[in-house]
Amino acid sequence: MIKSVIINSLKFIIIVVVSTFAFITVSVLLPYSKTFREANQNADPSGVFFVLLTIILISGTAVFLVTHSGSYSKIKLACSLVLIIACMPQTETLFFIHAFPALTRADVLLITVANTMPIIIAVIFASLFFKPVIDKPFSTIEFDRKLIVKMGLAGLGYSIIYFVFGYFVAWQEESLRFFYSGSMADNGFIGTLKDNFVDKPMIYPFQFLRGVLFFVFTIPTATFLQKHSGLFLIGLLLIMLSMSIWLTIPNVLMPDMVRWAHFREMISSMSVFALVLYFIFKKRKVNSQ
């Protein structure tokens, strides 16, 4: 028993080390824009610790899902994790790219590529190092009217969570309000929604679409874990937390106070959204009328 724990711990350490090395190496080699590279010259050295913390969580998530996915396609699993953990946060960056003058759209794509590396490596090594602990028949998720209704519920649920937590958690930070609007004024929740409708009305369908995509991208996890309620919920939470933890890494794009405000918002809102996804997936009958 002790020997097995030691061996598995060493395997996990190897996954973390290799994933971290790949992430840092690719980040250094990618052809970021001159403005972004110059901005990163004064990067906070403590970022290495948070990079390691981030990759530990991502690696743990990969190991958990791989060991509970049986013979399910690891390629589909890796794609699912890449789309949620690496790609979805950067869609938000693109939407608000005007707030990051040092960043180009090409930089956002390159950041996504760098963030993809530790996820793919973690899934590959986890598949090589660990044997499945569950290998039962998968759930079947058919594309029908009920699934479309569930997708709509996920989009609506995410939109509500996004704006509620965005205001009551992130927007309460004065420095964040100034960073995005140039003013510390707080017009209240309804007033902020109205301001969004006037200044950037596309944010509403955009966030609805993101909620739908989150639902679609978590289907692989639901496919092999839906029959195990507790494990399914843990899997969803790990995925959403792995997506949120990127914000712990110091970056030159936003002040620390703004970054931590976003982290509090993300860690809380995505945990709630994981619960929402859990109940939407687990619901046997959905009224599609």
Secondary structure by P-SEA (a helix, b strand, c coil): caaaaaaaaaaaaaaaaaaaaaaaaaaaaccccaaaaaaacccccaaaaaaaaaaaaaaaaaaaaaaacccccaaaaaaaaaaccccaaaaaaaaaccccccccaaaaaaaaaaaaaaaaaaaaaaaaccccccccbbbbbcccaaaaaaaaaaaaaaaaaaaaaaaccccccaaaaaacccccccccaaaaaaaaaacccaaaaaaaaaaaaaaaaaccccccccccaaaaaaaaaaaaaaaacccccccccccaaaaaaaaaaaaaaaaaaaaaaaaaaaccccccc
